[in-house]
Structure formats: structure tokens, C-alpha cells
């Protein structure tokens, strides 16, 4: 249930042209980072941690041009604005959510 809710939350937030939302959890961030990594065509290790992946996505997304679809711009804004929760270790759903994002082909068309 948690992975589905996190995925749905990210997809709802990036769908508005007038961006005004923020991510609420590391779960949403994990899905968003996996999706962004797919769109940016990043090579992602199966053992990557969320903090490492977020840093890779942020570095790569800064190199993208202004002509991106608003959904992709919103996705990058969500990731850049989010601060990871300070915890000891990651929840077991984090790798699942990263993988869900990596496998989501529905937004490929918006990268041009």
C-alpha cells in the first residue's frame, strides 16, 4: 500500500501546471528519484541508497534545458526542494519505490 500511495502522490503533484506542492516523505522521494533517474538515463546501482540517488539526480537535472515539459520541471523541483528525513537506515520500501520509478515508462514522452 505504501508504494502505491507514494507513487500516486508524486504523480498528482507533478501534474499541475501551476506548481505549488512539496513532497511529504522519503517514500515519495524514492519514487520521484527513480523516475527522474530513468528520464535522465542515469545508470543506477541496485544497491544505491536514496541520498546517493537524490544527489545524482540533482546534479544531472541541473544540466537540463529550459524546454522541458512542465511535468518534468515539477519533478525536478520536487526532488530539489525535498530534504531527506534523518533516520538510521532506510525503510524496506525505499528500494521498491526506486525500482518502481525506474520502471515507469509513462513519462518518457515528456523528455522529448
N, C-alpha and C positions, 0 to 999 in steps of 0.2 A: 504494500500500500504506500509506504513512504516514497519509493522511487517514482511511482505513478504521480503522486501529488507534487513532488518536486519538479518533474518534467512538465506537468500541466501548468504549474506556477510560472516557470520560466517562459513557456510558450505564450501564456497570456500577457506577461509583462512586455515582451518584445513586439507584440502585435499592434500596439498603439503608436500612431504616427507622432503624437504629442507625448514624448517620453516623459514620464513622471514617477516612475516606480523604482523600487530598490529590492534587492534580494533579501530574503529573510533568514537564510540558513546555509550552512556548508553543503547541505544536500542539494539545494538549488544551484549553488556554485559548482558543485561537481558535475552536474548535468550540463550546465552552461559552458564550463571549460572543456568538457568532452566534445560538445557540439562545435564550439569555436575552433578547437584543435582540428576537427575534421574539415571545417570550412577553410582553415588556413593551411591545410595539408601538412600538418606537423607530424613528425614521427614520434609516437608516444609509446614508451615502455609499458608493458603490462603491470609493472610494479611501481609505476610513478605515484608519488604522493600528491595530494591536492595542492599543497603550497608550491611545489615544484611545477606542476602543470599550469597553475594560475600564472606564475611568473613567466613561463614560456609563452603562454597565450598573450599576456600583456605586452611582452616585447615584440612579438610578431604582429599583433594587431595595430601597433603604433606605426607600422610601415605601410599600412593600407591607405589607399587614396580616398578622397572625399566623395567619389561617385558611388559609394556603396548604398545598397538598399537600406531603408530606414530600419528594417528588422535586424540587419547585421550590425549597423551602428548601435542600435539599442542593446544588442547582445554584448558588444564590446564595452559599452558604458556600464552595464550591469556588473560585469566582471571587474572592471577597473575601479568602480566605486565601492565594491564589497571588501570588507576586512574579515579574514577568516577568524573563526572562534578560537580562542586559546584553550586547547584541550590536550590531554595526554593521549596520543594515539588517535586514529581516525575510526569513525563508526564503520561497521561492516558494509553498510550500504554505499559508501563513498566509491569504492572501485566499480560497483554495479552501475551506479549513476554515470560515472565517467565513461564506461563502456557503452551505456545507452546513448549518450551524446555522440560518441564516436561512430555509432552505427546508424544514426538518424540522417537519412538522405533527403528528408523533406525540405530542407533549407538550401540545398546545393544550388538550386536555380537562382538564388538571390546573390550569389557571389559572382555571377556573370561569366 
